[in-house]
Amino acid sequence: MNPRAWALIDLAALKHNLSIAKAAAPESRLLAVIKADGYGHGIQAVAQVLSEADGFGVACLQEAVMLREAGVEQTILLLEGVFSFEELQLVRQHDLSIVVHQLQQIEWLERLGEHDNDAIPTWLKLDSGMHRLGFSESAFMAAKERLQRCGAVRGPITAISHFANADCPDHPANEQQLSLFNALSADFSQKSIANSAALLALPQSHYDWVRPGIMLFGSSPFLSGGASPYQLRPVMTLKARLFAIKSLKKGDAVGYGGCWVCPHEMTIGLVSIGYGDGYPRHAPNGTPVLVDGHRCSLVGRVSMDMISVDLQNHPDAQCGDQVVLWGEGLAVDEVANAAGTISYELLCGITSRVEFAYLDSEQGE
Ligand SMILES: Cc1ncc(COP(=O)(O)O)c(C=O)c1O
């Protein structure tokens, strides 16, 4: 049975992007951030291919346990730490590392007590200006001292923070965050602040661990400019099929709400993907798609199971032709930009009815 929508995951591209990240920060260890099911690519497959990473960053215990059960032996860091005291037991059981970003988490560690060999590697988070997670400038050193007295913590503690504006490398807040992080982490032996954007554009932020996510999947971490200047390759190519072709007259309105009215006679193609598959419903008229390699435009509102496209750039299109929604030949960043969102959201949003196929483009599988 032919799938109506499918995602091809190019494992060689993933490996290639990892090598770009490592080459850009050769002195640092690399924690590959693969939360949200490996940014929508399948967390276990991604971790297996990224075996050269020094560690993995995930959002929650479930993701971490999944990786350990799949045989991952490297550091696995819970980027938001634990959500309850009970989770700490599992953290210890699975030899996970945790971020500590608030007092309650320190209290839970104190309650856990000493467990010599299975104490927990701990990263202490500074709120250096993002004002999301982390201890404030005034509370950070006291939190560190309290953690150092805590027998459940395996030292030395790593200082961690996160940029709010690294996607605009010239943003003045980057330097402000960095200088606060520098000042407060001076006596930590291990530090980490760089995400993909900082890894590529702010080498002064590399420190001991870099934490790339999106660049590993071949998308640009910057607000403007694509991924190509960095030789990143797309990992996910999302595909569907042209399954109906219609001739419409000038004035015909297409789809729900009739938000596209044909300005002249038109040939419209129906493509077997919609918001029920994770294609963004808010993608407007003009969003690019590739029909059999030809660049065409979305017209009309995105439905749950299908979209309509203007076939004027491909008059020979046939039912059964493959359509690329993003990936090889059409950057996910361009589609995200057209749809008023970011590649992260598109990649993470693919639903379970899309079939996944893993291939290694270098081995021609
Ligand atoms: C704490 C932390 N570090 C690193 C990353 C990776 O960021 P990016 O995907 O932009 O490289 C994320 C992702 O959101 C994160 O939350």
The ligand as an SDF file (V2000), in Angstrom:
LIG
                    3D

 16 16  0  0  0  0  0  0  0  0999 V2000
   18.4960   24.2980   27.2570 C   0  0  0  0  0  0  0  0  0  0  0  0
   18.6300   24.0850   25.7860 C   0  0  0  0  0  0  0  0  0  0  0  0
   19.8450   23.9190   25.2570 N   0  0  0  0  0  0  0  0  0  0  0  0
   20.0180   23.7130   23.9380 C   0  0  0  0  0  0  0  0  0  0  0  0
   18.9450   23.6840   23.0720 C   0  0  0  0  0  0  0  0  0  0  0  0
   19.1790   23.4840   21.6000 C   0  0  0  0  0  0  0  0  0  0  0  0
   18.7780   24.6440   20.8810 O   0  0  0  0  0  0  0  0  0  0  0  0
   18.8600   24.6860   19.2950 P   0  0  0  0  0  0  0  0  0  0  0  0
   17.8920   23.6700   18.8050 O   0  0  0  0  0  0  0  0  0  0  0  0
   18.4340   26.0720   18.9540 O   0  0  0  0  0  0  0  0  0  0  0  0
   20.2410   24.3840   18.9430 O   0  0  0  0  0  0  0  0  0  0  0  0
   17.6640   23.8520   23.5870 C   0  0  0  0  0  0  0  0  0  0  0  0
   16.5210   23.8390   22.6840 C   0  0  0  0  0  0  0  0  0  0  0  0
   15.5140   24.4520   22.8390 O   0  0  0  0  0  0  0  0  0  0  0  0
   17.4950   24.0540   24.9860 C   0  0  0  0  0  0  0  0  0  0  0  0
   16.2890   24.2300   25.5220 O   0  0  0  0  0  0  0  0  0  0  0  0
  1  2  1  0
  2  3  1  0
  2 15  2  0
  3  4  2  0
  4  5  1  0
  5  6  1  0
  5 12  2  0
  6  7  1  0
  7  8  1  0
  8  9  2  0
  8 10  1  0
  8 11  1  0
 12 13  1  0
 12 15  1  0
 13 14  2  0
 15 16  1  0
M  END
$$$$
